[in-house]
Amino acid sequence: MKKYRNPVPTVDIIIEMAKEDGQQGIVLIERKNPPHGWALPGGFVDYGESLEEAATREAKEETSLDIHLKRQFFTYSAPDRDPRQHTISTVYIASAEGCPKAQDDAVKIGIFTQREIDFPLAFDHEKIVKDYFRSKERK
């Protein structure tokens, strides 16, 4: 009998926030666990949890922020997007207020403008972030 394997669902969250100087940016975390590097907050969807619930939970766990989901952005599904296994990530755009704090899987956290993100990002997050900023320019 053939055993079926399916990609694992994940979520990533683009959290839009103002920096202390008033510039608009997005929240990135530096990952504690492999693959290391800077990334969007996010993670695996738990069984019995909706994508929206997972996004809200993961954002809180990694950033300490209570977010407001604004809209679903896009879904990324390249089989090699996560070096650990084949995942499908639904990306949300959210807003938040307050002071983000690195928690759980995050060792550092920051709010970055488009110009400040001149370093590599984990997974396919560089593509996601570029797609996000490109979509903002079209508006």
NORUR-V982017 format. One record per backbone hydrogen bond with DSSP energy under -1.0 kcal/mol. NH is the residue of the N-H (numbers start at 1). CO is the residue of the C=O. E is the energy in kcal/mol with one decimal. If there is no record, write none. Layout:
nh=NH co=CO e=E
nh=NH co=CO e=E
This chain:
nh=8 co=86 e=-2.4
nh=10 co=88 e=-2.8
nh=11 co=43 e=-2.5
nh=12 co=90 e=-1.6
nh=13 co=41 e=-2.7
nh=14 co=92 e=-3.3
nh=16 co=94 e=-3.2
nh=17 co=25 e=-2.3
nh=19 co=23 e=-3.4
nh=22 co=19 e=-2.0
nh=25 co=17 e=-2.9
nh=26 co=112 e=-2.5
nh=27 co=15 e=-1.7
nh=28 co=110 e=-2.5
nh=29 co=39 e=-3.0
nh=30 co=108 e=-2.7
nh=31 co=37 e=-3.0
nh=32 co=105 e=-3.3
nh=39 co=29 e=-2.7
nh=43 co=11 e=-2.0
nh=45 co=9 e=-2.0
nh=49 co=46 e=-1.9
nh=54 co=50 e=-2.4
nh=55 co=51 e=-2.4
nh=56 co=52 e=-2.3
nh=57 co=53 e=-2.6
nh=58 co=54 e=-3.1
nh=59 co=55 e=-2.2
nh=60 co=56 e=-1.9
nh=61 co=57 e=-2.9
nh=62 co=58 e=-2.3
nh=63 co=59 e=-2.3
nh=64 co=60 e=-1.8
nh=68 co=95 e=-2.5
nh=70 co=93 e=-2.8
nh=71 co=93 e=-1.6
nh=73 co=91 e=-3.3
nh=76 co=89 e=-2.8
nh=81 co=78 e=-2.2
nh=88 co=8 e=-2.3
nh=89 co=76 e=-2.7
nh=90 co=10 e=-2.2
nh=91 co=74 e=-3.1
nh=92 co=12 e=-2.5
nh=93 co=71 e=-2.9
nh=94 co=14 e=-2.8
nh=95 co=68 e=-2.0
nh=96 co=16 e=-1.1
nh=101 co=63 e=-2.8
nh=103 co=62 e=-1.7
nh=106 co=103 e=-2.5
nh=107 co=30 e=-3.0
nh=110 co=28 e=-2.1
nh=112 co=26 e=-2.9
nh=118 co=116 e=-1.9
nh=122 co=38 e=-3.2
nh=125 co=122 e=-2.0
nh=128 co=124 e=-1.9
nh=129 co=125 e=-2.8
nh=130 co=126 e=-2.4
nh=131 co=127 e=-2.8
nh=132 co=128 e=-2.4
nh=133 co=129 e=-2.6
nh=134 co=130 e=-2.5
nh=135 co=131 e=-2.1
nh=136 co=132 e=-1.7
nh=137 co=133 e=-1.7
nh=138 co=134 e=-1.2
